[in-house]
Amino acid sequence: MRSRAVARVEWPTLALLGLTYGLWLLGIGVASQLWLPLGMLLVTLAGVQHSSLCHEALHGHPTRMRWLNEALVFPQLTLCIPYGRFRDLHLEHHRDEQLTDPYDDPESNYRDPKAWARFGLLTRLLLEANNTLLGRMLIGPIVGQVCFMRSDFAAIRAGERAVLRAWVAHIVSVFVVIWVFAVVGQMPVWAFLLASYGGHSVLKIRTFLEHRADERTSGRTVIVEDRGLLALLFLNNNYHVVHHERPGVPWYQLPSAFRAEREGVMQRNGGYYYRSYREVFARHFLRRKDPVAHPLWPKE
């Protein structure tokens, strides 16, 4: 029994998790003493990597024991998003028939055209800016956090105890991070907070165009065939169609799973494809990917 349990541990994921915590400790400590920008960079990278590892954990990695997976990622290095809420909302997002739905897909960036028509000028300008890659990286973390917290606090006021429990657990996890920072940290608080915000900004690169409005469910999810640093930080979630079709596949097997059925995947998703994140930046850094109002949503 024990040998089977050990065999089901995904050691690459476990090793990467240990490396991520080590990188974060190095960033807030020795590295920031040597050169503050280096420390901030390491904290940013560790925050991105940890968020991607949280995504692995909620999909059943690196072990088959949910409580252990969640314990391994308990300290929320990016500070802002409760793991329990991320888990529940992301699993809801995996109902592919709801992808991009302004109401039922909790990760959709589209708005109901009727709601869009009621927005004031300032709100429209803000959301239009947020629909370029530069805007998504600069203001996207704030826009997303405000909308997320407004929704969650409304749910708490309505008596949804699961949401409240997730936030209580999150507060505890943030206290753990703050305590470690107080003991080990050698960087100014402003630098730590800015580096943590940088982690959210980098994550917005991945989520910026993961999904598009399309009549076919299978045509809504992207492939970004990148194998560079961003792909590692995102744990190959740029092969997003494969992840949605086979969410139980660990991150290090996603590229080979894509290559094994490349033509079929590309046919199913209607050619929603980018060669690399370099192409994503070239096409969308200053130009929006699509409108804020859902282009296929009924306007009346």
C-alpha positions in Angstrom: 0.0 0.0 0.0 2.8 2.4 0.9 4.8 1.7 -2.3 1.7 2.5 -4.4 1.2 5.8 -2.6 4.8 6.8 -3.0 4.7 5.9 -6.7 1.8 8.3 -7.2 3.7 11.3 -5.9 4.7 13.6 -8.7 8.3 14.3 -7.7 9.0 17.0 -10.4 6.1 19.1 -8.9 7.2 18.5 -5.3 10.7 19.5 -6.2 9.6 22.6 -8.0 7.5 23.6 -5.0 10.5 23.3 -2.7 12.6 25.3 -5.1 9.9 28.0 -5.3 9.8 28.5 -1.5 13.6 28.6 -1.5 13.6 31.2 -4.2 11.1 33.3 -2.3 13.2 33.1 0.9 16.3 34.0 -1.0 14.5 36.9 -2.6 13.3 38.5 0.6 16.6 37.8 2.4 20.1 37.5 1.0 19.4 38.5 -2.6 17.7 41.8 -1.6 20.7 42.6 0.6 23.1 42.1 -2.3 20.9 44.1 -4.8 17.3 45.1 -4.1 16.1 44.7 -7.7 17.4 41.1 -7.7 15.5 40.3 -4.5 12.3 41.9 -5.9 12.7 39.9 -9.2 13.1 36.6 -7.3 10.0 37.4 -5.1 8.0 38.1 -8.3 9.1 34.9 -10.0 8.4 32.9 -6.9 4.9 34.4 -6.6 4.1 33.5 -10.2 5.4 30.0 -9.8 3.6 29.4 -6.5 0.3 30.5 -8.0 0.8 28.0 -10.9 1.5 25.3 -8.3 -1.7 26.2 -6.5 -3.4 25.5 -9.8 -1.7 22.1 -9.9 -2.8 21.4 -6.4 -6.5 22.0 -7.0 -6.4 19.6 -9.9 -5.0 16.8 -7.8 -1.2 17.2 -7.9 1.4 16.3 -6.7 -0.3 13.6 -4.6 -3.7 12.0 -4.6 -4.4 13.4 -1.1 -6.3 16.7 -1.4 -5.5 17.7 2.2 -1.8 17.2 1.6 -1.8 19.1 -1.7 -3.5 22.0 -0.1 -1.2 22.0 2.9 1.8 22.1 0.6 0.6 25.4 -1.0 -1.0 26.9 2.1 1.3 30.0 2.5 -0.2 32.3 -0.2 2.9 34.1 -1.4 0.9 36.4 -3.7 -1.1 37.6 -0.7 -4.4 38.5 -2.4 -6.4 35.4 -3.5 -7.7 32.8 -1.0 -6.8 29.4 -2.2 -10.2 28.0 -1.3 -11.9 30.5 -3.5 -9.4 30.0 -6.4 -10.1 26.3 -6.2 -13.9 26.5 -6.2 -14.1 29.2 -8.8 -11.6 27.6 -11.1 -13.3 24.2 -11.0 -16.5 26.0 -11.9 -14.6 27.6 -14.8 -13.8 24.1 -16.1 -17.4 23.6 -17.1 -16.4 24.2 -20.7 -19.9 24.8 -22.0 -19.9 28.0 -19.8 -16.6 29.4 -21.0 -16.6 33.2 -21.6 -20.2 33.4 -20.2 -20.3 36.9 -18.5 -22.3 35.4 -15.6 -21.6 31.7 -15.3 -17.9 31.6 -16.1 -16.2 33.1 -13.0 -13.0 33.8 -15.0 -14.6 35.5 -17.9 -13.4 39.0 -18.8 -16.4 39.7 -21.1 -19.4 41.8 -20.0 -23.0 41.5 -20.9 -23.6 44.1 -23.7 -26.6 45.4 -21.8 -24.5 46.1 -18.7 -21.8 47.6 -20.9 -24.3 50.0 -22.3 -25.1 51.3 -18.8 -21.4 51.8 -17.8 -20.2 55.4 -17.4 -17.4 56.8 -19.5 -14.7 56.3 -16.8 -15.6 52.7 -16.3 -15.6 52.1 -20.1 -12.2 53.6 -20.5 -10.8 51.6 -17.6 -12.1 48.3 -19.0 -11.0 49.2 -22.5 -7.5 49.8 -21.2 -7.7 46.5 -19.3 -8.4 44.8 -22.6 -4.8 45.4 -23.9 -2.0 43.3 -22.6 -0.2 46.4 -21.2 -3.3 47.5 -19.4 -4.0 44.0 -18.1 -0.5 43.9 -16.6 -0.6 47.4 -15.1 -4.2 47.7 -13.8 -5.5 44.2 -14.3 -4.6 43.0 -10.9 -6.4 45.9 -9.2 -9.5 45.6 -11.5 -9.7 41.9 -10.9 -9.2 42.1 -7.2 -11.8 44.8 -6.7 -14.4 42.8 -8.7 -13.5 39.6 -7.0 -13.7 41.0 -3.5 -16.9 42.8 -4.1 -18.5 39.6 -5.3 -17.1 37.5 -2.4 -18.1 40.0 0.3 -21.6 40.1 -1.1 -21.7 36.3 -0.8 -20.5 36.5 2.8 -23.2 39.0 3.7 -25.7 36.6 2.0 -24.6 33.9 4.4 -22.4 31.7 2.2 -20.2 30.1 4.9 -17.8 28.4 2.4 -16.7 31.8 1.1 -16.2 33.0 4.7 -14.2 30.0 5.6 -12.0 30.4 2.6 -11.2 34.0 3.6 -10.6 33.1 7.2 -8.1 30.4 6.1 -6.5 33.0 3.7 -6.0 35.5 6.5 -4.2 32.8 8.5 -2.0 32.0 5.5 -1.1 35.6 4.9 -0.2 36.0 8.6 2.2 33.0 8.1 3.8 34.8 5.1 4.0 38.1 7.0 5.6 36.3 10.0 8.2 34.7 7.8 8.9 38.0 6.1 9.3 39.7 9.5 11.8 37.0 10.6 13.8 36.5 7.4 13.1 39.6 5.2 15.8 42.1 4.5 13.9 44.2 1.9 11.7 47.2 2.5 8.0 46.5 2.9 7.2 48.7 -0.2 9.6 46.6 -2.3 8.0 43.4 -1.1 4.5 44.6 -1.9 5.6 45.9 -5.3 7.3 42.6 -6.1 4.1 40.7 -5.0 2.0 42.9 -7.3 4.5 42.1 -10.1 3.7 38.5 -9.7 0.0 39.2 -10.3 1.0 41.3 -13.4 3.0 38.4 -14.9 0.1 36.0 -14.3 -2.2 38.3 -16.3 0.0 37.5 -19.4 -1.3 33.9 -19.2 -4.9 34.6 -18.5 -5.1 37.5 -21.0 -6.2 35.4 -24.0 -6.8 31.9 -22.6 -10.3 32.0 -23.9 -12.2 33.8 -26.7 -15.9 34.1 -27.7 -16.8 31.4 -30.1 -20.0 29.6 -31.1 -18.3 26.2 -30.5 -17.3 25.3 -27.0 -14.2 23.5 -28.4 -13.1 26.7 -30.2 -12.9 28.9 -27.1 -9.5 27.8 -25.7 -6.1 28.8 -26.9 -2.7 27.1 -27.6 0.4 29.2 -27.1 3.2 27.0 -28.3 5.9 28.5 -26.0 8.6 26.6 -24.2 10.5 29.5 -22.6 10.6 31.0 -19.1 6.9 32.1 -19.2 5.8 28.6 -20.1 7.8 27.2 -17.1 6.3 29.9 -14.8 2.8 29.1 -16.0 3.6 25.3 -15.8 2.7 24.8 -19.5 -0.8 26.1 -19.0 -0.2 27.8 -22.3 -1.2 24.5 -23.8 -4.6 25.4 -22.5 -6.8 23.3 -24.7 -5.0 20.2 -23.6 -5.4 21.2 -20.0 -9.1 21.8 -20.3 -9.6 18.5 -22.2 -7.4 16.5 -19.7 -7.1 18.5 -16.4 -5.7 15.5 -14.6 -2.5 15.6 -16.7 0.5 17.0 -14.7 2.2 20.1 -16.1 5.3 18.4 -17.3 3.3 16.1 -19.6 1.2 18.7 -21.3 3.7 19.6 -24.1 4.1 15.9 -25.1 0.3 15.4 -24.9 -0.2 18.3 -27.3 2.5 17.0 -29.7 0.9 13.6 -29.7 -2.4 14.9 -31.1 -1.4 18.3 -32.5 -3.6 18.2 -35.6 -6.6 17.0 -33.7 -6.3 19.7 -31.1 -5.8 22.4 -33.6 -8.8 21.3 -35.5 -11.0 21.1 -32.4 -10.1 24.6 -31.2 -10.5 26.2 -34.6 -6.9 27.3 -35.0 -6.9 29.6 -31.9 -3.1 29.5 -31.8 -0.1 31.7 -31.1 3.5 30.5 -31.9 4.9 32.1 -28.7 4.4 34.7 -26.0 6.6 37.0 -28.2 3.8 36.9 -30.8 1.2 37.6 -28.1 3.1 40.7 -27.0 3.6 41.8 -30.6 -0.1 41.6 -31.5 -1.7 42.7 -28.3 0.6 44.8 -26.1 -1.1 48.0 -27.1 -4.1 46.6 -29.1 -7.1 44.9 -27.6 -7.7 41.3 -28.3 -11.5 41.6 -28.6 -14.3 43.9 -27.2 -15.2 44.1 -23.6 -18.9 43.4 -24.4 -19.4 39.8 -25.3 -19.6 39.8 -29.1 -21.9 36.8 -29.3 -24.2 37.7 -26.3 -27.8 38.8 -27.0 -28.0 42.6 -26.9 -31.7 42.6 -26.2 
